[in-house]
């Protein structure tokens, strides 16, 4: 397969994989009574402690005002604790609540179960190559995608 055909095939596969993940996240958010933005925020917080609104905004590529509304929703639903930063009282310090930490742990366990089921469909001799290829694709794409100009419609 030439480079152009390989690129098209990989772009198609990546698009379908991302779409599948987004569909799963939409179903999960609906099931939990969260907005998709709230779920994305929880996932971006992970188990990190002491993040600020600014850190979350950078991770999610959202404005401060939008992040504030998302965080308020997560706090009201019991997933997040907002407190003042001890080093600088002007900034909030964000930490997952017990409910939020349990949710993230359950989600990680569920992801492992799902990936395990997928791996069962792949020959054991191909799994190591799959991991190496995915690691290479991941590390290479991070730098290339950040440098790529995104076309606009205008």
C-alpha positions as CSV (number, residue, x, y, z in Angstrom):
1,X,0.0,0.0,0.0
2,X,1.5,3.4,-1.0
3,X,1.8,6.2,1.5
4,X,-1.3,8.1,0.3
5,X,-3.5,5.0,0.6
6,X,-2.1,4.2,4.0
7,X,-2.8,7.8,5.1
8,X,-6.4,7.6,3.9
9,X,-6.9,4.2,5.6
10,X,-5.5,5.4,8.9
11,X,-7.4,8.7,8.8
12,X,-10.6,6.7,8.2
13,X,-9.9,4.3,11.0
14,X,-8.9,7.0,13.4
15,X,-12.1,8.9,12.6
16,X,-14.2,5.9,13.3
17,X,-12.4,5.1,16.5
18,X,-12.8,8.7,17.8
19,X,-16.5,8.7,16.8
20,X,-17.0,5.4,18.7
21,X,-15.4,6.8,21.8
22,X,-17.4,10.0,21.6
23,X,-20.7,8.0,21.2
24,X,-19.7,6.0,24.3
25,X,-19.0,9.2,26.3
26,X,-22.3,10.7,25.2
27,X,-24.2,7.6,26.4
28,X,-22.3,7.6,29.7
29,X,-22.9,11.4,30.3
30,X,-26.6,10.9,29.6
31,X,-26.8,7.9,31.9
32,X,-25.1,9.9,34.8
33,X,-27.1,13.0,34.2
34,X,-24.1,15.0,33.2
35,X,-23.5,17.2,30.2
36,X,-20.9,16.0,27.7
37,X,-18.8,19.0,28.8
38,X,-19.0,18.0,32.4
39,X,-18.0,14.4,31.6
40,X,-15.0,15.7,29.5
41,X,-14.0,18.0,32.4
42,X,-14.1,15.0,34.8
43,X,-12.0,13.0,32.5
44,X,-9.5,15.9,32.0
45,X,-9.2,16.3,35.7
46,X,-8.5,12.6,36.2
47,X,-7.1,12.2,39.6
48,X,-4.9,15.3,39.6
49,X,-5.3,17.4,42.7
50,X,-5.2,21.2,43.1
51,X,-5.8,22.2,39.5
52,X,-7.0,25.7,38.8
53,X,-9.8,26.9,36.5
54,X,-7.1,28.1,34.2
55,X,-5.5,24.6,34.0
56,X,-8.8,23.0,33.2
57,X,-9.6,25.7,30.5
58,X,-6.2,25.0,28.8
59,X,-6.8,21.2,28.9
60,X,-10.3,21.5,27.5
61,X,-9.6,24.5,25.2
62,X,-12.4,26.5,26.7
63,X,-12.9,30.0,28.0
64,X,-12.7,30.7,31.7
65,X,-16.4,31.6,31.8
66,X,-17.4,28.3,30.2
67,X,-15.1,26.3,32.5
68,X,-16.6,28.1,35.5
69,X,-20.2,27.0,34.5
70,X,-19.0,23.4,34.0
71,X,-17.3,23.4,37.3
72,X,-20.3,24.8,39.1
73,X,-22.4,22.0,37.6
74,X,-19.9,19.3,38.7
75,X,-19.8,20.7,42.2
76,X,-23.6,20.9,42.5
77,X,-23.7,17.2,41.4
78,X,-21.2,16.2,44.0
79,X,-18.3,15.2,41.7
80,X,-16.0,18.1,42.5
81,X,-14.7,20.2,45.4
82,X,-13.6,23.7,44.8
83,X,-11.5,25.4,47.4
84,X,-9.0,28.2,47.6
85,X,-5.4,27.7,46.6
86,X,-3.2,27.9,49.8
87,X,-0.4,29.5,47.9
88,X,-2.6,32.2,46.3
89,X,-6.1,32.8,47.6
90,X,-7.2,34.5,44.4
91,X,-7.2,31.1,42.6
92,X,-9.4,28.1,43.1
93,X,-8.0,24.7,43.8
94,X,-10.0,21.9,42.2
95,X,-10.2,18.3,43.6
96,X,-12.4,15.5,42.8
97,X,-14.8,14.5,45.6
98,X,-15.1,11.0,46.8
99,X,-17.9,10.5,44.3
100,X,-15.7,11.9,41.5
101,X,-12.7,9.7,42.4
102,X,-14.9,6.6,42.6
103,X,-16.4,7.4,39.2
104,X,-12.9,7.8,37.6
105,X,-11.7,4.6,39.1
106,X,-14.8,2.7,37.9
107,X,-14.4,4.2,34.4
108,X,-10.7,3.1,34.3
109,X,-11.7,-0.4,35.3
110,X,-14.5,-0.5,32.7
111,X,-12.1,0.7,30.0
112,X,-9.7,-2.1,30.9
113,X,-12.5,-4.7,30.6
114,X,-13.6,-3.3,27.2
115,X,-10.0,-3.2,25.8
116,X,-9.5,-6.8,27.2
117,X,-12.6,-7.9,25.2
118,X,-11.2,-6.2,22.1
119,X,-7.8,-7.8,22.6
120,X,-9.4,-11.2,22.8
121,X,-10.5,-10.7,19.2
122,X,-6.9,-10.1,18.1
123,X,-4.3,-12.8,17.7
124,X,-1.9,-12.9,20.6
125,X,1.0,-12.8,18.2
126,X,-0.2,-9.4,16.9
127,X,-0.9,-7.7,20.2
128,X,2.7,-6.7,21.0
129,X,3.0,-5.2,17.5
130,X,-0.3,-3.4,18.0
131,X,0.9,-1.8,21.2
132,X,4.3,-0.7,19.7
133,X,2.5,0.7,16.7
134,X,-0.1,2.6,18.8
135,X,2.7,4.0,21.0
136,X,4.6,5.2,18.0
137,X,1.5,6.6,16.4
138,X,0.6,8.4,19.6
139,X,4.0,10.0,20.2
140,X,4.5,11.0,16.6
141,X,1.0,12.4,16.1
142,X,1.1,14.6,19.2
143,X,3.9,16.7,17.8
144,X,2.6,16.7,14.2
145,X,-1.0,17.5,15.0
146,X,-0.1,20.5,17.2
147,X,2.0,21.9,14.3
148,X,-0.6,21.3,11.6
149,X,-2.7,24.3,10.5
150,X,-6.4,23.7,10.6
151,X,-8.3,24.7,7.5
152,X,-11.1,27.2,7.9
153,X,-14.3,27.5,5.9
154,X,-13.8,31.2,5.0
